Amino acid sequence: MASRRGQMLDGVLLLDKPEGLSSNHALQRAKRALDARKAGHTGTLDPFATGLLVCCLGRATKISSAMLEADKVYEATVRLGEETDSGDLTGHIVFQEPSDAEPVAQSRFEAVLEQFRGPIEQIPPMHSALKRDGKPLYEYARQGIELERPPRQVTIYRLELLSFDGRDARVLVHCSKGTYIRTLAQDIGRALGCGAHLAALRRTQVGPFRLDDGVGLETLQQMSEPQSVLIAPQDLPPGLWPENLKSKDQL
C-alpha cells in the first residue's frame, strides 16, 4: 500500500497541459492523480499556453537536463495590429495600428517570415524568468523598470504559415532551446510595421516526444490505472537513458 507521500514511480508522463494552469500547478495535479512521490517537469509553459509538458518521475528525472536542451515545436497564433508590453495576450496594449490602416496581405506576411528562419537574435522579454542580480526580470517589469538585455542567438529551423485571416496568423515554429515565441510574434509585427502579439500557443513536440502521444490532465485524473500511461525508463527513445541502466533489474 502506498504511503501518504506517494509511490516511488519511475517513468515519463507526456501531459497535455490545459489552459489556465501554471506548469507547476498542472504537474502537482498530475502527481496526485498518479500518487507519485517525486516528479518534475522539463520546461515551463505560460498559464495561457497549452500542450506538451514532459514530466519526469523518480529515476526518469535523469533525462531532465536533456529535455531542457531539446528543440521544441509550437503552433502559435500571432495577432496583428496590437503590440503588448508582455508580448502576449496577458499584457497591456502599448501600440495599436490605426483603424484605417491597410490590412496586411497574406503574401506580405509570408515574405516577412523569411527574415526569421535560421539563426536569429532575440532580445529576451522583460516579462521573463531570466534573472538579474538574483531577481527575475518580471519582478523589475512589474515595477515599471526596463533593463537593458543583451540579444541571444537562437535558431528557427522551421517557420510555416498554417492559416491567415488578416488579423490572426497561425504559424508552426520549430526552434532551438531558449526561443521566446512571444518575442518572435512581437518582432514579426515590428517587421510588418503593424504591431503584433502572441494570442495563443500550443506546444506539440519536445525533442523526440510528441503531443499526439500525450494525455490530458482531466483524462488522467479519471483513469482507474493512470500509471499505465507512463513511459518506463527502459522504453525511452534511444540516447535518453544510460545504456548501463537499460535492464529492468537496475531500475
Secondary structure, DSSP 8 states (H G I E B T S, - for coil): ---TT-B---EEEEEEE-TTS-HHHHHHHHHHHHTBS-EEESS---TT-EEEEEEEEGGGGGGHHHHHHS-EEEEEEEEETEEESSSBTTS-EEEE--TTS----HHHHHHHHGGGSEEEEE---SSSS-EETTEEHHHHHHTT-------EEEEEEEEEEEEE-SSEEEEEEEE-TT--HHHHHHHHHHHHTS-EEEEEEEEEEETTEEGGG-EEHHHHHH-SSGGGG-B-GGGS-TTSS-GGG-SGGG-
